[in-house]
Amino acid sequence: MDSGRPVVRAKAPLRLSFAGGGTDVPPFPANEGGLVLSATIDRCAFASLSPRSDQKVTVESLDFGREASFVIGDQIDFDGNLDLAKAAVRRVLDHDAGGFDISLRSSASPGSGLGASSAVVVALIGLIQTHYRIPLTSYEIAHLAYLVEREDIGIAGGLQDQYAATFGGFNFIEFSPDHVVVNPLRVDEATVRELEFNLLLVDTGRTRMSDKIISDQTQRYTSGNAASLSALRRQKELAIEMKNALLQRKPRLFGELLDLAWHEKRQMSPRIATEYIDEAYAAAKNAGAIGGKVTGAGGGGYMLFYLGEGSRTGVTSALVNLGLRVTDFGFSRQGLTTWRALA
């Protein structure tokens, strides 16, 4: 039911978190301030909006083969079917607005550890903002996406993914009690190319329930668990050290610090590492990897390894023999992008 207005499209990138993950999860940022070093990659969440002439909204997930619909102004039923999309529409949409059809797809599924869910929400908000010409800054878009996930739907987690997907590129992100500051890093092209040459992204084939991991990690922090507290504080230090390694054009040092960051991250909760992940990590290190980590909260999803010189074949073989899928990727400096479709 086309209203005559142009179709709008959006894409928001997925991200790799290198260090500082966990320090962006409340209540740590309010108590001590969080620091995260991350970068977006050439995998994205995509969304498309087609205007309607009535006040109906339909949402289709091409990845899951699901659909949901509701009428603007009516109460939205959060029933486990595309609830993130429903909440994003409710957060941004004016009740006097016209309806539309939305389709969604992503390069990675929820549970991948690449910030896929947040990227979808950011793309959705960007779509609606562009379609209705709503004046929102990048910070406001990221904050709205955070509210959708953490408050409206109640998904446990931190603040980093929404800001990474909105801003894009290599960022050093500061989380304070009442604000977030995204510091773009001017990592030179030679360093970026060297990272792409030496980094290996590996799909474990196992999704994880990050909310359980994050809840356990948070409980340990709030109860004063010494190991968890020390690991979180060390994550902040490593985020600074790894940022400096990138800016000083020392990619191998970056790889070595990645190894330290993973060993500290494991101390935040026993749920972060599994026997399977530990086996894969040991196999990669034995085959010549310098360092690595799980890319999200832990328990599954993707792993990232920095390879020693000449070790790609050996590391790849070792991981494939364990049933993991090795993939190439590149970095992307673009964040949320929206445009109107061409005829």
C-alpha positions, 0 to 999 in steps of 0.5 A: 500500500504505497503512499507515494513517498520514496522507500528509505533504506539504512545500514548499521555496522557490526563491531569487534570489541577489543578491550573494556567490555564489561566496564560499560555494563551498569552499575560499573560506569556510574561507580568507576567510569567505563572505557571500551576500545572497539572497531566496526567491520564490513558486516552490517544490519540492513533495513528498508522502509516502504510507506503505506497509505494507512496507519498499519506497521508491518515488520518482516525479519528476512533472517528468521522468516518472521512477521509482526504487525500493529496499528499506530496508536494501538497498544503493542503486544510484546510477545517475543515476536520481533519485540526489538523492532516493535519497541524501536518503532514505539520509541521513535514514531509519532502517533499521528504518523502514517504507517509503513512496511519494514524489512530487516536482515543482518550479516550475523544473528543475535548471540554472535558477539558482534553487536548484531541486535544493537545494529538492527535497532540503530538501523531501524531508528535511522530509518524512521528518523530519515523517513519522518525527518526527525532531528536526532543527533548520533548521540541521541540515536545511540541512546534511544537504541540503548533504551529500547534494548535495555529498558523497553525489552529488558535485555541485560547488557552494556552501552557500547554496541549502540554507539559503535553501530551509530558512529562507526570506525575505530573508537575509544568510548568513555562511559561516565555516570551521566554521559557517553563520549565517543572518541574517534581514533585516527588509525593510519591505513597501514596499521588497519591493513596490517590488522586485517592481514593478521586478524582471523575471525572465527565462528564457533557455531554456538550462540550464547545467552549473554544475559546470563553471563552479564547477570553473573558478571554484574552480581560478582561485581556488586557483591565485591568479588575481588577477582571480578573487580580487578579484572574490570579495572584491568580491562580499562587499563588494557583499553588504553594500552591497546589504543596507544598501540594502534595509534603508535603503529604497533599492531603486534603489540596490539595482538599481545595485549589482546591475549592479556585482555582475554585472560583478564576477561575470563576472570569476570565470570566463569560463564565467559569461557567454556571447555570448547572455547578454551580448547579452541584458544589453546589450539590457536595459540599452539599453532602460532596465534599471538592472542585472541578473545571471544568477541562478545559477552562470552560463552559462544559466538565469534572468536578473534585471533591475532596471528603470528607471522606465517601462522595463518595456515596452521591456525586455520587448520587447527580451528577447522579441525575443531569444527569452527568456521574461519572467515575473512573480514575488513574494517569499516569506518562508516557508522549508521547510513541512511538513504532514499532508494533510487527508482 
